[in-house]
Amino acid sequence: MRILYSHRIQSRDGQGVHLDALVAALRAEGHEVRVVGPAAYDRAELGAESRLVALIRRLLPRFAAELLELGYSLPAFLKLDRAARDFAPDALYERYNLFFLAGALVARRRGLPFLVEVNAPLAEERARFGGLALTGLARWSERFVWRRADRVLPVTAVLGGHVAAAGVPTERIVVIPNGIDLADFPEALAARQSGPEAAELVLGFVGFVREWHGLDAVVRGIAAWDGPPRLKLRVVGEGPARPGLERLAAELGITGRVEFTGLARREAIPGLVAGFDIALQPAVVPYASPLKVFEYMAAGRAIIAPDQPNIREVLEHGRTAILFDVKQSDGLWQAIRRLAADPALRARLGQAARAEVLARDLTWAGNARRVAALAAAARR
């Protein structure tokens, strides 16, 4: 099958991981894939934001920047339409982005099956967190794209509810969560476990570090911990919360027990995660499919995560993870204490989490097969 992949990503972050992994998996399954997106994406460095986008947002009024976002659909349409003419794809797959109409327009013009991957309700998200001036226009553009898709592919059922509320028939909504490449997480790597007499346990976190993740509570808990074993926090990633966490660790006298590795290349992530004894997902927005959870599962780590619907779509309390009550102020730390004191439970949870990846095929290869099957069905 020939698949034309459309996107508007300009930075190398979690979005890029998803894009690159799915495209690679589709190609590994024997499909021809042509990717069409901003040229800046190919030049972007890991974790770097587009300088042009940052400049526009800083200099222009919010409404003007949003109109430019919408206006970008025109050159993107022309570029994508040329690619559709030359490549003659069997289907058009697009990673949804707000104010981005190119894929929907090209699919209609060329009579192509149109599949739209949705990772967040961006109109709602930007209005709530990042600010949005043209709310009505944003919601219209979102509905325009979603309703014209032959299949909308949200990453969680919770997000699927947002899509359905926008007027998309439920039979056109298919949930496809994030995944993992098991080749990056061999069984021998996942089998590593700390023994019952371990002198130190590593609490680990991977990702962009924000204040709402609640890692400050972990730092305070480590300072108050009366083990053994000794506890250490290792954060793989960067983010605006890092300076505050480092200051807090210094104030509490535990600088040596809070480690930041900084940004890590994708190929380094499996080894770093395998070095965790307890893997943390302290907080998550209610509709996300966190990539780190799949990394933790594939690495066979004991996972702690919030007890909320989107997380329960992947993890089960007491079997593949410990899920804590987000309404309890010390819920995360109580879960840490429980796992720190029980090496057998850590091992059992880690083994079950990895087995779940295998049983449900929560892999990029599995996702590629699902996407190809949906595209083929939409052609009939």
C-alpha positions, 0 to 999 in steps of 0.5 A: 500500500502507498500511504501519504503521511501529512503533518505540521510538526516542527520540533523533535519531541514526543510528537516526532517520536510517534511520527518517526516510529509509525512511519518506520513500522509501516515501511517495515510492514512493506508499505511505501510511505511518503512524508510531507511536512515542514522542512524545518522538521528534518533539520530540528534538533532533539527537544528544540522548538522551532525558532520561527514559530517561537518568534511569531508567537512572541512578536504578533498578537495572538489572533494574528499568529492564529490566522497565520497558522490557518493561512499555512494550510494554503502552501501546505495544501499545494505541497501535499497536493503535488505529492498526492499527484506524483505519488498516487497514494492509496490513502492519506494519513494525517497527524492532526494539528489545530488550524491545519486543513491541508489533508482534509482538502487534498483528500477530498480533491483527490478522492483519497481515504482520509485517516486522522490521528488525534493526540489531544483536543487541541482547541480545548487544550490551547484555550485552557493552557496556552491561550487561544484568541480565535476560539470559534475558528479553532473549534470550527477547524477542528470539527472540519477535519475530524468530520471529513475523515473516513477514520479518526484515530484517537490515542485513548477512548477518553479522547474518542469521547471528545471526537464523538462530541464534535459530531463524528459518528462512533463507527468512524472512531477507532482508538489506537494508543501509543506503542513501543518497538520491542526490539529496543527493549530486549527481554534480557534488558527487561529482566533486570531487577534489583534484589531484596538486599539492594542498598539503593533503589532508583525512582525514575521519570522520563519526559518533559518536566513540568511543575504539575507532574508533582516531582517536588513531592517525590523529592520531599519524600526522599528527604524524609525517607527513613529506609533502608533501602536508600532512595534516589530520583533519576529524571531523564529529560528537561523542562521548566520544573528542573531548576526548582527541583534542583533548588529544593534538593539542595535546600533539603540536603539531598543533592546527591540523591536527585539526578537529572540526565538531561535530554537523552537520545532515543537509542539511550532511553531503553538502557536508562529506563532499565536502570529504574527500580520504580518508574513514575508517571506522577500526573497526566492530562485526562485524555493522553496516552503517555509514551513513557508508560509504554517504555516502562512496560516494555522495560519490565519496570514496576510502574506507579501512575494516577488512577484515572480512566485513560491510564486504566485503558492500559494499566490495571491496578495491582496487576500491571501497576500501582495506581494511586488516588489523585485526590489523596495528597500523599497518594503517590508517595504511599505507592512509592513506600509500598513498592520500595518495601516489596521487591517481589511485588516490583518484580511481579508488576514489571513482568506483568506489564511487559507481558501485557505489551506482548498480549495486546500487541501495544507496539508500533508494528501492531499500530502499523498493521491496524492503520494499514487495515483501516486504510484498506477497508476505507478504500472499498 
